[in-house]
């Protein structure tokens, strides 16, 4: 016999997530209109040309609510977290901003239709979980020696490779100066050193330090907490990566929410709203750094993806793996080709949909969506005998790279392949630690 109170609770959570999704759309649409009105989108060639120019935002906002019908009711697994992140940080902003970047109305309509189809497919529960063979019996001591050795090796080789004075950046200009100095330094390294340092730093940022932080939160071991926070502080001081500040804050907030509540999405939406209000208040007081950071998180990657749709609609696709294994018709890397449309000299990373379109057109968007769905199924399968909240926290750091970069880049560069290994070897089990303990 079904439990009516349980069924009612699940219905309430589903309705709450639906309402939160609709409210999030209003926040994104409203913030975009306000940013255009304030002239903060002119950098991306989106200018305010009167109120009528912004009328398309309303029907596009309504349209972006369609995939909510297949979205997970709540965040109960790593894939749920990524799917909601794709919806919030890729799909909704891409739909809302598309007609302001893509010049052809017919192409805009086609892109909107394909992205909506892909989001509905991604949100659907189509693939069964895989059966994972018995895991290797890795003791906790061996596992943590493995993690710490990776972390110290990356930190040691990175510090030895840098030949400039680090500092705590307090403005956007100082952050870019640090990044420029870092890029200039590692560009002089040998290819092997370059890959060890550059890929290593991102693995440290997205895999090693989050794993240490989550372990410290669950076991209440302060030494691990201090070690992880110190590692992120060093990354911010040496490289100016804003993600080094955002990731620990996000994991700690998510840890607290998962510890006390059965729903996450409404808190995320409230956080986005408060972030917008706080950024706008500081902007009116003369401090634009927070608003620019907010714009960077919510709007820049989707706008870059729309520029991918525009550029590679008008020009040849790059196919396969760019100039490595496939046909490549350009002298420049595609990252710089696309950025020439709005920010010459920068690199437009796009997202899995933008990069997929650059390689194979519409088929590429669909193909990369299917690959992402398969990847999420593998991650969920590896998390079956781990406390679901732990696995959600472990994958949380990838909510930004997976919505800011190509899928292969996230796997090989940001360290998502490494986090899959971590999930497979992880010695924690449901009976050992739970967030409620």
PEJO-V696592 format. One line per field, one symbol per residue. ss: DSSP state (H for helix, E for strand, C for the rest). phi: phi as a letter, one per 30 degrees, with the letter a starting at -180 (. if undefined). burial: # if it has 16 or more other C-alpha atoms within 10 Angstrom, else .. A space follows every 50 residues. Layout:
BEGIN
ss=???
phi=???
burial=???
END
This chain:
BEGIN
ss=CCCHHHHHHHHHHHHHHHHHHHHHHHHHHHHHHHHHHCCCCHHHCCCCCC HHHHCHHHHHHHHCCHHHHCCCCCCCCHHHHHHHHHHHHHHHHHHHHHHH CCCCHHHHHHHHHHHHHHHHHHHCCCCCCCCCCCCCCCCHHHHHHHHHHH HHHHHHHHHHHCCCCCCCCCCHHHHHHHHHHHHHHHCCCCHHHHHHHHHH HHHHHHHHHHHHHHHHHHHCCHHHHHHHHHHHHHHHHHHCCCHHHHHHHH HHHHHHHHHHCCCCHHHHHHHHHHHHHHHHHHHHCCCCHHHHHHHHHHHH HHHHHHHHHHHHHHCCCCCCCCCCCCCCCCCCCHHHHHHCCCCCCCCCCC CHHHHHHHHHCHHHHHHHHHHHHHHHHHHHHHCCCCCHHHHHHHHHCHHH HHHHCCHHHHHHCCCHHHHHHHHHHCCCCCCCCCCCC
phi=.dddddddddddddddddddddddedddddddedddddidcdeciccdcj dddceddddddddddedddcdedaccaededdddddddccdeddddcedc cddddddeddddddddedddddddcccddddcdedddcdeddddddddde ddddddddddddbbddaddcbdddddddddddddddddddeddedddddd dddddcbdddddddddddcicdddddddddddddddddciddddcddddd ddddeddddbbcbbeeddddddddddddddddddcjccddddddddddcd edddddddedddddbddchhciddbcdbdbdcddddeddddbbejdbcdi aedddddddbieedddddddddddddddddddcecceeddddddcedddd ddccbddddddccdjdddddddddceddbedcbbddd
burial=............##.###.##########.###.###..##..#.###.. ...#..#..##.###.##..############################## ##....##..##..##.#######...................#..#..# #..##..#..##...#..#.....#..##.##...#......##..#### #################......##..##.##############..##.. #..##..#....####.##..##..#..##.......#####.##..### #############...####.##....#.....######.##....#### ############.######..##.##########.############### ###########.########.#######.....##..
END
